[in-house]
Every structure is written in C-alpha cells, then in structure tokens.
Amino acid sequence: MRVAVGVVAVFLAIAPSLAQQSPGGTEMPAGPGELLRIGADQTEAIQVHDSIWLALGFSNSFLITTPEGNIVVDTSLPQHAPRQKRLFEAVSDAPVRYVVLTHGHGDHRGGVGLWQDGTVEVIAQREYEDFRHYQERLRGFFARRNVAQFGGVPGSTLLAGGDPNPGNRAAEVEATILFDDRYDLELGGVKLEIHHTPGETYDALSVWIPEWKVAFVGDNFYASFPNVY
C-alpha cells in the first residue's frame, strides 16, 4: 500500500490501539488477561507500506526495508520478540543495520538482545540511559503496579523486571547511539528524522520519514488519548 501524498500514516507501537480485527485478519484478544497472547496466531508480517512491515505483540514491532539493509523500530517483550523476528526474517533476509527504541519501557526494548550481533546499532534518545536506571531502581514498585494495571495478566511483572524487591541497581543500557534533540539517519536512500518527543516517558522519541509521510510515535498516542501514564 503506497501512502498518498498529503496523508500522514502514523504507526502506533501498542497493539490495543488496533481494532479488534487487525489489518491482516489476526484476531485481537478481548480482555486484559489475554494481552500476552496478542499476535500469537500471526503467521506472517503485515505489510502496511511498500517498505514497512508490522509484527503484532503486547507492543508492536516494525521492519523498514531498504536496498542497503533494514531497520527495526521497537522490539516488544522478550516473550513476543522471537516470533516477531521470525516474521521479519521471512520478509527479508537482508541484515538489520539499526534498531530504534521509541522509549525505555520493557515492552518496547525487551527483545533488543535478539537483534544485537555486534554490528547492529541501537538508537535511543539521550534520556534513555537515565530512564533505564530509574526503572531499575524502582522495578519492585513498577512490578506491583503492573499487576494492578493489567488485571493480573500472567507474567505481567516481567514488564518491570519481575523483582519484588526495589533497590539501587545499575541497568543495562543497550543503546549504542544516544542523541539529544534530533538524529538524522539515511540508509539505502531512505531518510529518517528521529526526534526527541517526550510524552509517556521523558526519553520518548518519534521517527519521521518525510518522503513517505510516515511517523512512528511509540506510546505517545494510542487508543487512550491523551496518554496520561
């Protein structure tokens, strides 16, 4: 599907923002207890643009293909990432050159390790480092809050690390490229503008592809708007 001139396609990171029936015909879970099942029956990535593909999950992941390699935007939870990676590899066997993390929540960065092979650059906003340490220090609190927020979803404590004991820990920061206000990336003739757009989190970023009029906005916009996280 080619995006028409004058129309901005906004690709959302969180799966519940989609209708109960996804564009590819994949059934969406009806209740909070099934959130971790989102995308479980997806057998192929959904093409949402000539060069952009969608894999569903608790948070969605996107593949951008170019003649010189590919870019992944967000990596979902560890439970969903292996399936998403297989779906993307079925689309293209070209190497992934960059992974862009829209923010530091676990459902967006949880699968990043699957893509790291020593050559992949991981891009995040400068505040990502501080936000990861913040999440780590308070992960016991966040684990309890996630259980309340997601209605006792099995494994929901994994969203914050699953440790019931808060503490002053160091967090692993996977990003290899950190930027302040804007980072421009060009790969295979595709130009991406990556902007700091604090919203749900203070490290949030958005990806804008001017030629295609496509924006990836992470969790700054979804079915519950405004996002008052």
C-alpha positions in Angstrom: 0.0 0.0 0.0 1.5 3.3 -1.0 0.9 6.2 1.3 -0.9 9.0 -0.6 0.7 12.5 -0.8 -0.7 14.7 1.8 -1.7 11.9 4.1 0.4 11.1 7.2 0.5 7.5 8.2 1.0 7.2 12.0 2.2 3.8 13.1 1.4 3.0 16.7 3.5 0.9 18.9 1.0 -0.6 21.3 -1.3 -3.3 19.9 -4.5 -2.5 21.7 -4.7 0.7 19.6 -5.6 -1.5 16.7 -9.2 -2.6 16.1 -10.3 -6.0 17.4 -9.6 -7.3 13.9 -6.1 -6.3 12.7 -5.5 -5.3 9.0 -4.1 -8.8 8.4 -7.1 -10.6 9.8 -5.4 -11.5 13.1 -7.8 -11.7 16.0 -7.0 -9.3 18.9 -7.5 -10.6 22.5 -10.7 -9.3 24.0 -9.7 -8.9 27.7 -6.7 -7.9 29.7 -5.9 -11.4 30.7 -5.0 -12.2 27.1 -2.7 -9.3 26.4 0.3 -11.6 26.2 -1.5 -13.6 23.5 -1.6 -10.6 21.1 -0.2 -11.7 17.8 0.3 -15.4 18.9 -1.6 -16.6 15.8 0.0 -14.2 13.4 1.7 -16.3 10.7 3.1 -13.5 8.5 4.1 -9.9 9.0 1.5 -7.4 7.9 2.6 -5.1 5.0 1.5 -1.5 5.9 3.6 0.3 3.3 5.7 -0.7 0.3 8.7 -1.0 2.6 7.2 -1.3 6.1 6.0 -4.4 7.9 4.2 -4.9 11.2 4.5 -7.7 13.7 1.9 -7.6 16.5 2.7 -8.0 20.1 2.0 -6.5 23.5 3.8 -3.7 21.8 4.1 -3.8 18.0 7.4 -4.0 16.2 8.1 -2.6 12.7 10.5 -3.5 10.0 11.7 -0.9 7.5 13.4 -2.4 4.4 15.9 -0.6 2.3 18.3 -1.7 -0.5 21.3 -1.5 2.0 19.8 -3.3 4.9 16.9 -3.0 7.3 15.8 -1.0 10.3 13.6 -2.3 13.2 11.5 0.1 15.3 10.8 -1.3 18.8 11.4 -4.9 19.9 8.4 -5.7 22.2 8.5 -8.0 25.2 11.0 -11.0 25.4 8.0 -13.3 25.1 7.0 -11.8 21.7 10.3 -10.8 20.2 11.4 -14.3 18.8 8.1 -14.7 16.9 8.4 -11.1 15.6 11.9 -11.7 14.5 10.9 -14.8 12.6 8.1 -13.0 10.8 10.5 -10.2 9.7 13.2 -12.7 8.6 10.5 -14.3 6.3 10.0 -10.9 4.7 13.7 -10.1 4.2 17.0 -11.9 4.7 18.9 -8.6 4.5 20.8 -7.7 7.6 19.3 -5.4 10.2 21.6 -2.4 10.5 19.7 -0.3 13.1 17.2 -0.8 15.9 15.3 2.3 17.1 13.8 2.2 20.6 10.9 4.7 20.9 11.4 4.6 24.7 12.7 2.6 27.6 9.6 0.6 28.7 10.2 -3.1 28.8 7.5 -3.9 26.2 9.5 -1.8 23.7 13.1 -2.8 24.4 12.6 -6.3 25.8 13.7 -8.1 22.6 16.6 -5.9 21.6 19.1 -8.6 22.6 17.9 -10.9 19.8 18.9 -8.3 17.2 22.3 -7.5 18.6 25.1 -9.3 16.9 28.0 -6.9 17.4 27.2 -5.0 14.2 23.7 -3.6 14.8 23.5 0.0 16.1 20.7 0.6 18.7 19.4 4.2 18.7 17.7 5.8 21.6 17.2 9.3 23.0 19.9 10.6 25.5 17.4 10.4 28.4 17.0 6.7 27.7 20.0 5.9 29.9 18.6 7.8 32.9 15.2 6.4 32.4 16.5 2.8 32.4 18.3 3.4 35.7 15.1 4.9 37.1 13.1 1.9 36.0 15.7 -0.4 37.5 15.9 1.4 40.9 12.1 1.2 41.2 11.3 -2.0 39.5 9.8 -3.6 42.6 7.3 -0.8 42.7 6.6 -1.0 39.0 6.1 -4.8 39.1 3.4 -4.4 41.7 1.8 -1.5 39.8 1.8 -3.5 36.5 -0.1 -6.4 38.2 -2.8 -3.9 39.2 -2.8 -2.1 35.8 -3.0 -5.2 33.7 -5.5 -7.1 35.8 -3.2 -9.9 36.8 -2.0 -10.8 33.4 0.2 -13.9 33.7 3.8 -12.7 33.6 2.8 -9.0 33.9 5.6 -8.4 36.5 8.0 -9.1 33.7 7.1 -5.7 32.3 9.2 -4.1 35.1 11.7 -6.9 35.7 9.7 -9.1 38.0 11.8 -8.5 41.1 9.6 -7.8 44.1 12.4 -6.0 46.0 13.2 -2.4 45.0 16.8 -1.4 45.2 19.5 0.9 43.8 20.7 -1.2 40.9 22.6 -0.3 37.7 20.6 -1.0 34.5 22.0 -2.4 31.3 21.7 0.3 28.6 21.7 -1.4 25.2 21.8 1.7 23.1 25.0 2.4 21.1 23.8 5.7 19.7 22.3 8.3 22.0 21.1 11.7 20.7 19.7 14.9 22.3 17.1 16.6 20.2 17.4 15.1 16.7 19.2 12.4 14.9 19.2 12.1 11.1 19.7 8.6 9.6 20.0 7.6 5.9 20.1 4.0 4.8 19.6 2.8 1.3 18.3 6.1 0.1 15.7 6.2 2.9 16.0 9.3 5.1 14.7 9.2 8.7 14.4 12.1 11.1 14.4 10.9 14.7 13.1 13.5 17.2 13.0 13.7 20.9 9.3 13.9 21.7 8.8 13.4 25.5 5.4 12.3 26.4 4.5 9.0 28.0 8.2 8.9 29.1 10.8 11.6 29.2 13.1 9.7 26.8 10.3 9.1 24.2 11.2 9.7 20.5 9.4 9.7 17.2 10.6 8.6 13.8 9.5 10.7 10.8 10.1 9.6 7.2 9.4 12.8 5.1 9.4 11.1 1.7 6.7 8.6 2.7 4.9 10.9 5.2 5.1 8.2 7.8 5.6 8.7 11.6 6.3 6.1 14.3 5.2 7.7 17.6 5.7 4.9 20.1 3.2 5.2 23.0 2.7 9.0 22.8 -0.5 8.3 21.0 -2.8 5.3 21.2 -6.4 4.3 21.9 -6.4 6.0 25.2 -5.7 9.6 24.3 -4.3 11.7 25.8 -1.8 9.2 27.3 -1.9 10.1 31.0 0.6 7.5 32.0 
